């Protein structure tokens, strides 16, 4: 039996703060005041409803997952028709499910989805721009024997796997030791802006290269996604639903709010299919739906991903230090989501031990993603955070079911191969929106700072523009750094070629060096946000929401557990006024 307290499963919407309670869903926590929630974080909906809600979360994140290999695999020197593309997607989905279950059950225990992230693509591309990893010309690649082609991309994957796995140990360390509590005090809004925004800005060339394969389809995709996600966001579709004791009812369903990306992909993919059927696109055009049909036919039905499936990971100093930029960016982004999710679910503020454990599990998940050969790390999906606010369902049980679905789909290789067949211009149109949103998310941190300050404008401008100049030049001139030591040359090339690292360092350094008031720098408003991550001011946090599902009675017997930063019995030192 689990020690976790699950409430009655009858779906009742509760508006907390009215002094009224609905049957089967009692008001227990005064901190839920003003929160309209159908299923709270500790609630367990019926299993059949869990499946539906879990599939919804799965469909929300799948668009972001499948987009990553469209940039990653060409950089690995993998041909478009290679069935291994589907294997990489299946691996990403499998690891996403595994890490999501770990996070929701033993990590921060918030109902969040952990999966592949664009943030790791920036250092990945910097590493693969090194002279030793440069891909051969397409003609040379096409003439290679199949076994040499496989080794060509797998040796690069092993390099990425080692770099991701080892760099993730830093995130594991800062999480489980409680160091993240102190590091977030150093990370200011003017550090977040370049670190996160440059993820989207740096990848604009890849969006352009993919979209340019057919601008009509790409622009149509972007326009349709804009229509669904922005213009029609409040348009509900009537659906028939059965409710026990009431029979069939018609309920509004927020289709365009929940699935704008999925709807856009399906419609534009179908349009490309029709244009392919009537030979509007010439043979070989990347907008055709049959150009990679061989990927689907050659893929196996079932394949269980496993660590080291592409060979034993290799580790180099340049790769590890470069990937640290992705680790830092993901840590900053995930920490910013925690208070938002807890408020959406009507839960208590995230205590220090849950923050520490959440970042530690994320680091562990990134390490597993590297060892499994996904070529990427893990991070909190903002799309799924948004889904909680829309659906009013913040149950961690739903996320655990979603994790199970992801693990199951990850072993069905045909499923991963299907997504490889999405026409490139459709993906390019999605990129234009997705990368732009990542950039905007970083710029959102400017709400805390004084934008009338010349000091702040100087830091923002330099930290955003200079990395684009320097890093682009470094990547286009491989081998330009010559210190006489190959290891040092490679390390400096990766570090100076990773825009999010260069921009983050410049922003952080200048913000701490150039004089400015706390209000001007946005520290007053920012620290209020950060304080919500560490619980009550006196350090006494009494809650079951963030407790482990098993073993709590044993932990409470031992006083020494209150000193361990990642255990639910941890009591941080009281804050000084």
N, C-alpha and C positions, 0 to 999 in steps of 0.2 A: 504493500500500500504506500502511495506517495503521501508525503507530508504537505503537499501543496493543496491549498484550499480552493476548490472549484465550486462556484455558486450554481444555483439552479439554472438549468439550460433553456428555460422558456425565454424566447427572444422578446424582451420588453424594452422599449426606449425610455430612458430615465433622464429627465432634466433635473440635475442636482441643484439644490439651493431653494427649491420651492417649499420644502418642509413636508413633501408628500413622498410616499414610497409606493412603487408598483409591486404587485404580487410576484414573488419569486426572485426579485432582484433588489434586495434591501440597500438602502443608503448607509454605507458603513464608514465612509471616509470624508471628513469635512473638506479635504483638499480637492475633492471632485466638484466643488461648488461652481455652478455655472457651466458645467460640461455636459453636452448632449451626446450620450453614448449608448449604443444598443448592447454591445458586448464589451465589457471592460477587459483589462489586461489579464485578470485571473479567471475570467469566465470561460466556460467550455460549452460552445454551441453543440447541438446534436451532431452526430458523426456525418449524416448526409448533408447537413448544411455546411459543415466544415469542409467537405470535399468541394462543394461549389465555390465557397469563398477562397479556398486554397488555389483552385484552378484560376480564379480571377487574379490572385497575386502572381501566379506563375506566368500568366499571359501578359501581365503588366511589365515584368522584367525581361521577358524573352527577347524583345526588340533590342534592348541595350546589349544583351549577351552576344547575339549573333552578329552585331555590327563590328565587334572587335577583330575577328579573324579577317575581315575584308581589308584591314590595314596591316595586321600582323603577318599574315601568310605571304604576301608579296615581298615583304622585307626579309622573310626567311628564305627567299629564293624558291618558293613553292609555286608550281604552275596552277592555273585556275582549275584545271580538270583533275587535279590530284584528289583522290578520295580521302586522303589524310586530313583535308580541310574539315570534313564532317566529323572525323575522329576528335579533332581539337575542339569543335563546338560541343560535342557530346561530353568531352572531358570537362569543359567549363561548366556545363549544366550540372554534371555529377558533383563536382567540387562545390558549386554554389549550394546545392542541396545539403551536402555534408556540413559545410561551415555554417549555414543558416540554422540547422538543427542544433549544432554546438552552441551557437551564440544565444539562441532563444531559450535553451534548456540549462546551460551551465555558464553562459557568459553574462552579459549585462541583463539578460532575460527580458529585454524589450522586444516587441513584435516587429523586428526589422529583418530585412532580407540582405544577406551578404553575398556579393558576387563579383564577377569581373568588372574592371574599371578602366576607363579611358586614361586615368591619371598615370598608369604604368606604361602607356604607349609612348609617352614623351621620352623617358629615359631609355626605353627599349629601342626606339629609333636612333637615339644618340649612340647607343652601343653598336648597333648594326651598321652605323655609318663609318665605323673604324675601317681602315684599309684592309685588314685581314678578313673582314666579313662582307666585303663588297660583292654583290651578286654578279655573275658573268652575264654577258650580253644575251638577249633572248635567243638569238640564233645558236649560240654556243650551248646554252642551257637545253634547247630543244634537241640538239644532236647527242646529248649525253645518254649513256645507258641508264636504264631505270634504277639500277642499284646505286649508281653514282648520284642520281638526282635525289634519291631518298637520303643518302648520307649527307648530301649538301645542306638540306634544310634541317636534318636531325642534329647535326653538330652545332648548328646555331641555336636550336631549341635547347640543347643541353647547356650551352653557355647562359642562356636566359634563365633556365631552371635553377642553376646554381646561384646566379646573382640574386634572383628573387627570394629563394629559400634562405640564403645567408643574411641578406639585408633585412628580412622579416624578423630575424632574431632580435634586432634592435627594438622593434615594436613590441615584441613579446617581453623584452626586458623592461622597457619604460612603463608597460602596462602592469605587469605582475609585481614590480617593485614599488609601484605607487609614484614613480617619477613623473608620470604624465600630469599629475596634480600640480606639480611645480613648473613643468615646461609650458603649460597653457598660460601661465602668467607672463611668459616671455613673448608668446605669440600674440601680437597686436593686430588690430584691423588692417593696418598698413603692411603687415606681413602676409595676411591672408589674401589680400587683393591680387598681388602679382602671382603668388603661389598657385592659386586656383584658376584665375583668369587666363594665365598663359597656357594652361592645359588646352583650352579651346582655341586660343589664338595660334598656337604653334602648329596645330593640325589642319589649318585651313588649306594647305596645298593638297593634302590627301582628300579632303572633301571636294576640291576643285577637280582633281584628277579623276575621281569616280563619277562625279556629276557630269563632266564634260563628254562622257561617252555617249550621252544623248541629252542635250540640255532641255529639250521639250519635256521628256519624262521626268527629269530631275526637278525642273521648276514646277511642273504639275504636282509632283509629290510634296514639295515644300508648301505649295499653295493649299493643297488638300489638307495637310497636317495643320496648317494655320487655321483653316476653316473649321475643322473638327475641334481642335483644342482651345481655340480662342473665341471664334464667332458663335459656334453652336454649343459652347460649353454648358449652357444652362438649359438646353433643349433635352427634354426627357422623352423616352420612348415607352408607350404603355405596354406592359407585359401582364400576362395572366399568371396568377400565383395562387396556390392552394394554402390556406391557413386553417389549422385544426380548430374546429368549433365554429368556423365561419364559412367554409367552403371556398369556392373559387372567387378570387378578387382581382381587380385590375389595379396594378401598382405602377407608378412612374419609375423608369429605369434610366439612370444617368449613363447611357451608352457612350456618348461622346466625351464625357468627363473621364470615364474609366479606361477606354480603349482607343484613344485617338491614333496612337502609333500603329497598333495592330490593324485597325480599320483601314488606315492609309496604305499600309503594306499590302493587305489583301486586295484592295480595290485596284491599286496601281499594278500590282503583280498580275491580276486578272486582265487588266487592260493590255499589258505587254503580251500576255498569252494570246489574246484575240488578234493583236497586230502581228504576232508571230504566225498564227494560224493562217492569216490571209496574206502572208509574205510581204507585209508593208516594210518590215526591216529586212535588209539584205542579209544573206548568210554570213555568220560570224560576228554580226553586230552584237555588242554586249548588252543591248536592250532586249534581245531575244530570250525567251525562257528555255530554249533547248540547247544553249551553247555549253552548258555544263551537265547535260543529262547523264553523261558517263559517270559522274560522281555518284549519282543516286543508284544507278544500276550496279556499280562495282562495290558499293558499301555493303557490309554484312548486316544481318538483322540485329544480332545481339553481340555486344562486346563490352566487357567490364573494364573500365579504365583502372590502371594500377600505377603506383609510384615507379618511376624510372622506365616507363613504357617506351620511351624513345632513347634509352641509354642512360648510363650513370651521369648525373649532372656534373658539370665542370665549374670551377670557381676561379675567378680572377679578381684582383683588387679593383681594376677599372670598372668591371661590371657591378660589383657589390656597392661601391661608392655611388655609382650612377643611379642604381635602383633605390638608394636611400632617399632620393628626391621624391620618388613615387610614394614611398612609405610615409614620409613627412606630410605630403599633400593629402593622402588618404586619412591620416590621423586627424589632421585639422578639420577635414570635411566631416568625418564621422562624429567627432566630438560636438560639432555644431548641430547635428541632428538629434542627439540624445534628449535634450530638454524639450524639443518640439514634440517628439514622439510621446514622452511621458505626459505632457499636457494634453495631447490628443486623446490619450487613453484614460484620462482622469486619474492617473496614478500620482503617487508622491514624487517629489523631486528625486532625480537620480542620485543616490548616495555615492560616496567616494569609492566604496568597494566595488560597486557595479560599474562605475566609470573605469576603474583600473582593470577590472576583469574583462570588460567589453573590449578595450583596446588590446589587452593581452590575447584574447581569443581571436581578434581580427588579425593580429600578427601571426598567430598559430595557423589561421586559415590561409593567409598569404604564403606561409611556408609550405603548407600542404599543397596549395595550388601550384607552387613552383616544382615540388617533388613529383607531382602527378603529370607535369608536362603540359599545363594549360597555356604557358607563355604569358601569364598575367597574374595579378594579385587579387585581393578581395577588398571590398569596401561596401559601405551602406548604400543601398539603392534609394535615391531620392524619389524615384517614381512610386515605389511602394509606400514610402512615408506619406506621399500625397494621397494614395489610395485609402489609407486609414482615415484621413480627414474627410474624404468624400463619402465613404461607406458607413462611417460611424461604428466600425468594427475593429477593435484594437486587441482582440484575443490572441495571446501567444499560441494557444492551441491550434488556431487556424494556420499560423506561420509554420508550426511543426508539421502539420499535414502538407502544406505547400512544399516543405523541404523533402518530405517523402516522395511526392510526385516528381520533383526535380531529380532525385536520385534514381527513380525508376526510368524516367525519360533519358537519363544520361547513359544508360546501358543499352538503349535501343538506337543503334548506329544509324539506321535508315532515317530516323527522325532528325538527327543532326545534319545528315546529308541534304535533306529537303531544303533547309534554310540556305545552304550554299547556292541553291539555284535561283535565289532572289536576284533579279537583274541589277547590275551595277548602278545604273542611273537612279533606280529607286533608292538604293542604299545611299547614294550621293546626296539625294534630296533630303533624306533623313539626317545625314551628317550635318547639313547646313543648319538645321534647327538644333540638333543635339549639341554640337560643339558651341553654337551660339549661346545656348542655355547654360552650359558649363561656365563660359566666360561671364555671363550675366550673374551667375550665382556668386562668383568671386567678387564681382563689382558690387554685389549687394552689401558687402561688409563696409562700404563707404557710408552707409547710413549712420554709422557710429561717429564718424569723424567730421570735423568742420571743413567743408569744401570751400569756404571763403578764405581759408588760410593759404597764403602763398607757399608756406613751408610744406604743407600737405600736398599741394598740387605739384610741387617740385619732386617730392618723393614718389608720388604716383606715376608721374610722367616718366621719370628716369627708370624706375623699377619695371615698368611695362615695355618701354621702347628699347632700352639698351640690350636686354636679353635677346630680343628678336634680331637685332643687328649682329651681335656677337655670335650667338649660337647658330644662326643660319650660315654665317661665314665659316665658322669652324667645321660645320658638317659638310659644306660644299668644298672645303679644302682639306681633305683627310691627309694626315701626315705632315701638316704644316708645323706642328709643335715638335721640336727636336732638341731634347735636353741631353741626349747621349745615352739615355736609359729607356729601353722600350716600354717597361712597365709604367714608368712615370709619364712617358709620352701618351700612352693609352689612357691612363687615369685622368690626366689633365684634359685630354680630348673629350672624354665622356662628360666630365664635370662641367667644362666650359661649353659643351654642346647641349646641355640639358637646361632648357629655358626656365622651367619652374624652379630649379635649384638656384640658378643665377639671380632670377628675379626675386625669389623669396629672401635670399641672403642680402641683396641690396636693400630691399624694403625694410627688413628687420634691422639691419645695421644703421641705416640712415635715420630710422624712427627713434632709435635709442641714442644716437649721437647728436643729431640736430636739435637744438633747444626748442621746447614747445610745452605748453601747459597740458595737464592731464585731460582737461575738457577738450582742448584743441585736438589732441591725438586720439580722442574717442575712448580713452581708457575708463572713464567713469561709467559710461553706458555699457561698454564691453564687459567690465568686471561684474556688473549686475547680472549679465547673461551667464558668465562663467560661474558665479556663486550658486546659481540654480543647479549646477552639476555636483555640488559637494554636500548637499543636504542641509540640515538645520545648523544654525550658527554655533550651537554649543557642542556639536559633534555627537550628540546623542540621537541616534536614528533607530526608531523602533518600527519595523515594517516586515511583512511577510512577502510582499510582492517580489522583492529582489533576492529572497532566500533560495538556497538550493532546493531542488525537489526531494532530495533524500539527505539524511545524515545531519540535519540541523540540531536535533536533540543531543547528539554526540558532541558537536562543535561547541554548544553552549555550556557543556560541562567543563571544558578546558579554558582556563582564563587566558592562556598564552595565545589563543586564536584571535584575541582582540588586537594583537599587534601585527597580524598578517594582512597586508593591504588588499588582498584580493578575496578574502573570506568574508561572508556575510556578517560575521560577528565583529568585524573590524571597527574600531572606534578612533577616528582621526583626532588629532589634538585640537582642543578648542581654539577658535579664532580669537585673536587679540583685537580689541576695539581700538 
